[in-house]
Amino acid sequence: MVKLDDSIQKRLVVLEAIITVVFSILLGRLWSLQVLAGEKYVEMAESNRIRTITTSAPRGVIYDKNGEILVNNRPSLAATIAPSKLKNKDLMLKLGEILNMAPDEIKEKLKEKTADPLKPRVIKYDIEEDVAVYIKEHSFDLPGVEVKLEYVRNYPTSTIAAHALGYLGEISEEELDKKDEAEYEPGDLVGKSGIEKQYEGILRGGKGSQEVEVDASGKIIRVLDDKEAIAGNNLELTIDANLQVATEKSLVDAIKAAQRDGYPEAQAGAAVVVDPNTGEVLAMASYPAYDASKFIGGISSKEWVRLNDKSSNFPLINRTMMCSYAPASVFKPVTYLAGLMEGVVSYNSTFNCEGKWTGMGEDWPKHCWNRAGHGLVDLSLGMSESCDVVFYEIGYMLYKKGGELLQKWSREFNFGRQTGIDLPSETKGRVPDIAWKKRFNEKYPEYQKWVPGDTVNLAIGQGDLLTSPLQIVNLYGTIANGGTLWKPHLVKRVLTAEGEQIHLFKKEKIRDVAISKNTIKRLQKELRRVVTDGTAERAFSGFPIDVAGKTGTAEVKGKDDFAWFACYAPANNPRYVIVVMVEQGGHGGSIAAPAARRILAAAFGFPQTGPMSVVDNSR
Amino acid sequence: MKNKGFFEWVRLIDFSLIIGTFLLVAYGNLMVYSASYANQGDPFVLLKKQLIFTLLGVLVAAGMAFFNYSWLRHYMLPLYIGNVVLLLLVFFIGQTTLGATRWISIGFFNLQPSELAKIILILTLGAFLADKKGNVQTFSELVVVFAHVGLPLILILVQPDMGTALVLMAITLGMLFISGLRWQHALLILGIGIIAILLIFQFNLLREYQMDRLMIFINPSVDPMGAGYNLMQSKIAIGSGNFFGKGLFSGTQSGLRFLPVRHADFIFSVVGEELGFFGALILLGLYFLLISRGIAIAMSAGNLYGTLVATGVSAMWLFQVLVNTGMTMGIMPITGIPLPFFSYGGSSMLVNFIGAGLLLNVYANRFK
């Protein structure tokens, strides 16, 4: 054996030392990763492989009062994608071609930020069977794309009661922030309007969850844990589907009749039928309407723009309770009652209508709708003929008495406040008063002062007064039942998915109005007279049921008159209170009253429908 | 007489090296199977190929017992030329995979000349340095050494195969160190290395993926879904193994394919995940044994050439083990350097067996 150079020996020893150091470093690192930080990495490995898939619960079914299904669910094949794959341009192109969507459209569907980039999100519902098969067969070329069976809303009765029912849409970011994070995830469908929104928590049910093991591509290998979804509860509405159909049809017919009769701008309207003894809403129609099924799978942006465009008259708006209008003469009962209650007039008071009224001085003339004048009229005739001069007088007297009495009595009937109906986005309307006017004209000091004319205008339901059709229904319902203001409501019962009753919504009293029974009885008589001898006589001639009501024709600056009619029937034992309003439809007596008659005919089950329109020039 | 012959024969064999190598490849083949059985198709396909190369490797190593390694010293020039020709051939008839041209197809398997270049360099550089009597004292000698290494190194760098090029550098430095590298020269090499790195960055000579890998090494959380994914998944795999691992064939990171190239570059992560600190400790222990045997053989070698060759082989393995396992644990940048005797790959397996054969040869001839 040749002895190696000492220096080489030494250097080999150094090398061996280096080797030892290297291995010590590696072992140290191993120790820190596996033993010191091991638990952290175990967790990370678990979250890599275990995914929780939430399954949405079947949403509650919505029935009408007779058990007819208005909304239920139907299965739909849906294409889903893991949001992390959105960056894959090739995949987007391929998928776009298969689903007949632009790649941008796919991204648009997933615009809400998502918690989990691997959790599949629906990009298209209702894909064809053969498309679903194609996707499944080509799963290798379409990583992250899956087909799932989802349940979507189904509307067996087509578009009826669309506004009351509402529609579903994907939860927005703001809604996500507001709602309980654990329950809601991006991509969830939630009620966006109507009953669907108001009763979201009841309809929705509890999500199911499935714990699955997935591989790196997100493919499910096996199911580890399965928790079934809890179906949402069902709702039984107070709506009567048949009456709803008749109400919607009567409203559309009224609008068409108005167009035919020289009011081409008549494009929109509202009609409500309520049980005056309970506040139950039996029918609620708003025109134009929309098709809630268009929202399944997310509405196209084009359609959304159309639905929110002025030219389509905002079909998503529920005009019965989201909008407020000048009620004109249908408001006169309030003035009537205020005048009597405050003692500024009595049943024996008489008024001289010359067509022109100069009660506030010659410089401030006001006119009756009947320019020829009604001559000598008493309170009763003033109501049945809707004589403006009578109400100018009452209004002016109330003004002079001071204390904003007309406003006080308006509020007694809940004007200027929400009725509290179980629907979102209800308007409060507006009862103008001194404080309001000052605030409203903050920038125009010359208009801030409340003038007598303001009260006089309010007395005939014009001026700055705004009411929703539903508030007017509440007024007439209260008159009809003798003085109780009931809270209108749409849901009667909550049922389990199996049909067991969980909750019954009882009628809810807002208040008994502070008006004597006799005074209300007197008003009931006057309203009956409106139909027998007054402005609604022609609309109801030959109608077999006794009806009491009031016509209204509202002046709106720059627009044609808005036609109103409010009534209840049978007059002596009211079961229905109805309000019909047609925007720019002309005279209430000629357009709105016949529509109310047709609705009543349907409610009472008469085959005849009455005239589409009659001649009435009152306001 | 007969008995004496048997003992003579036994004294020529380094059993600890043989047993260590055997345990390593057995362990390696098992892990290759564990890392690949869940793949699509035949679960044994990779294991079968790896076993074939293991057997081929054993044969090659055994074949090397029939001649004295010193004989190779005389073939420095043909070996060197052959090395360069093979590397050049890659450019003309090489197979391109993932943007790199590294393989020459020879019938049933793809030869990777850059792998072979490592062992050839050990032999030629060893001969070259041995001729200098193990003394590289002058600057000009140093330049010649680097010229010797430089040609194959550049040919490998442009394939590109940064990992193997770095292995060549490690081999060279290891052998130079034994050849009495002066500390001034060591500093000089260090300085040139730093300047080279600066130049590489200055002129953007790194490919995009190489740049990404470096950035990730510096800051692993840069891009957890993209380039940092592999490193993150590897660390999760190893870390989640804890002390005893999740059990053989029970790794979720590897079985569910979160780990990339788990049968080759990231096979250490599979060991860490499935067999834990305990399994990784055994593996590193086997490497320590193997490499230390290499150094011991270098010490006991009958001549300087043997010492240099044994040092070269040891340096090669040390560097590969350090960079490969270090990479999987996030303390080394990501480079495609295989784990000796362990990672799936034919060329690599053969070259490592040649290395082992050389060590056995040097050991057996230590008295001559």
Chai-1 contact restraints between the chains, C-beta under 6 A:
chainA,res_idxA,chainB,res_idxB,connection_type,confidence,min_distance_angstrom,max_distance_angstrom,comment,restraint_id
A,M1,B,F367,contact,1.0,0.0,6.0,A-B,restraint_1
A,V2,B,G302,contact,1.0,0.0,6.0,A-B,restraint_2
A,I8,B,I178,contact,1.0,0.0,6.0,A-B,restraint_3
A,R11,B,F177,contact,1.0,0.0,6.0,A-B,restraint_4
A,R11,B,I178,contact,1.0,0.0,6.0,A-B,restraint_5
A,L12,B,I295,contact,1.0,0.0,6.0,A-B,restraint_6
A,L12,B,A298,contact,1.0,0.0,6.0,A-B,restraint_7
A,L12,B,M299,contact,1.0,0.0,6.0,A-B,restraint_8
A,L15,B,I295,contact,1.0,0.0,6.0,A-B,restraint_9
A,E16,B,I295,contact,1.0,0.0,6.0,A-B,restraint_10
A,I19,B,I291,contact,1.0,0.0,6.0,A-B,restraint_11
A,I19,B,L318,contact,1.0,0.0,6.0,A-B,restraint_12
A,V22,B,L322,contact,1.0,0.0,6.0,A-B,restraint_13
A,F23,B,L284,contact,1.0,0.0,6.0,A-B,restraint_14
A,F23,B,F288,contact,1.0,0.0,6.0,A-B,restraint_15
A,L26,B,L284,contact,1.0,0.0,6.0,A-B,restraint_16
A,L26,B,T325,contact,1.0,0.0,6.0,A-B,restraint_17
A,R29,B,M329,contact,1.0,0.0,6.0,A-B,restraint_18
A,R29,B,I331,contact,1.0,0.0,6.0,A-B,restraint_19
A,L30,B,F277,contact,1.0,0.0,6.0,A-B,restraint_20
A,L30,B,A280,contact,1.0,0.0,6.0,A-B,restraint_21
A,L33,B,I238,contact,1.0,0.0,6.0,A-B,restraint_22
A,L33,B,G239,contact,1.0,0.0,6.0,A-B,restraint_23
A,L33,B,M329,contact,1.0,0.0,6.0,A-B,restraint_24
A,Q34,B,G239,contact,1.0,0.0,6.0,A-B,restraint_25
A,Q34,B,G241,contact,1.0,0.0,6.0,A-B,restraint_26
A,Q34,B,N242,contact,1.0,0.0,6.0,A-B,restraint_27
A,Q34,B,F277,contact,1.0,0.0,6.0,A-B,restraint_28
A,V35,B,F243,contact,1.0,0.0,6.0,A-B,restraint_29
A,V35,B,F277,contact,1.0,0.0,6.0,A-B,restraint_30
A,A37,B,G239,contact,1.0,0.0,6.0,A-B,restraint_31
A,G38,B,G239,contact,1.0,0.0,6.0,A-B,restraint_32
A,G38,B,N242,contact,1.0,0.0,6.0,A-B,restraint_33
A,Y41,B,I236,contact,1.0,0.0,6.0,A-B,restraint_34
A,Y41,B,G239,contact,1.0,0.0,6.0,A-B,restraint_35
A,Y41,B,S240,contact,1.0,0.0,6.0,A-B,restraint_36
A,V42,B,S240,contact,1.0,0.0,6.0,A-B,restraint_37
A,M44,B,I236,contact,1.0,0.0,6.0,A-B,restraint_38
A,A45,B,I236,contact,1.0,0.0,6.0,A-B,restraint_39
A,A45,B,S240,contact,1.0,0.0,6.0,A-B,restraint_40
A,A45,B,T252,contact,1.0,0.0,6.0,A-B,restraint_41
A,A45,B,Q253,contact,1.0,0.0,6.0,A-B,restraint_42
A,N48,B,F258,contact,1.0,0.0,6.0,A-B,restraint_43
A,R49,B,T252,contact,1.0,0.0,6.0,A-B,restraint_44
A,R49,B,L256,contact,1.0,0.0,6.0,A-B,restraint_45
A,D215,B,L256,contact,1.0,0.0,6.0,A-B,restraint_46
A,D215,B,R257,contact,1.0,0.0,6.0,A-B,restraint_47
A,A216,B,R257,contact,1.0,0.0,6.0,A-B,restraint_48
A,A216,B,F258,contact,1.0,0.0,6.0,A-B,restraint_49
